Amino acid sequence: MTRQSITLTMPNDNWLKNQIQSKEYTSKSEVVNDLIRKARAKQGEIEFIQAKLKKSENSGFIIQSSEEILTEFKDELRHDGKL
């Protein structure tokens, strides 16, 4: 694993400490790694939705609004357990 040194604001440091005190995590590193994993997963979902929207927009005439398409894709992700 790579070691990093980061500077945290006081509110963020306090939040990390609270996560450890609550026994949810055993170290700040564990909390940060979990946050990064969740952010990466969310980014993957966003990229998936963007790709679907772009494909839909490039496929020709559509009668759905982009909001309706986005809702449909999110419903599909929820149904598949990916969201």
N, C-alpha and C positions, 0 to 999 in steps of 0.2 A: 504494500500500500504506500501511497505517496503521502508524506506529511506536509501540511500547510500551516502557515501562520496567518490568522485573520484578525482583524479588529472589528469588534462589535459595539454597537451603540448600547448604552446602559439598559434601555427597555428590552432589546433583543437578548442581551446577556441574562437579564432577570428572567425572561421567558424560558430560555434554555435551562436555567437552573431549576425553575419550577417544574419543567418536564422531567428532570432527573429526580427531584424530590417527590414527585407523584408516583415514582417507581415505574413510569411508563417506559423509560429508557435508563440505561446504566451510565451513559456518558454523553457529553456534548457532541462528540464525534458521531455517535449513533443517531442522535437527533438530526444533525446536519445531513448525514448520509440519507436518512429516511426522507427528509424534505427534498433533497436533490432527486431521489428516485421518483417521488411523487410529481415533481415538476417535470422530469423527463417523460413520465407517462402521460401527463397532461399535454405536453408539447407534441407527443406522438398522436394523441387524439385530435389535437388542433390541426396538425398536418394532414391527417386522414380526412378530416372534414373539409379542409381547404381543397384537397385534391379532388374529392367528390364534387364539390361545388364547381370547381374549374372544369371538370369533365362534363358536368351537366350544362354549364354555360356554353361550352364549346360544341355541344352536341346538336345545337340548333334551337328552334323555337320551343319555349317552355311557357306554361301558363301559371306555374307556381312562382311565388315571390322568393327571394333569397332567404327570407325568414322562414317561410314554409319548408323550403328544402332543408335548411339547417335543422329545423325541428324534426323533420323526417329522419335525417341522418343520426341525430342524437337518439331518437327512439330506437333506431336499428342498433346503435351501440349499446344502449341500455338492455335491449332484448338479448344481445349476444354476451352480456355481462362485461363489456369493455368500458362502460361508463357508469 
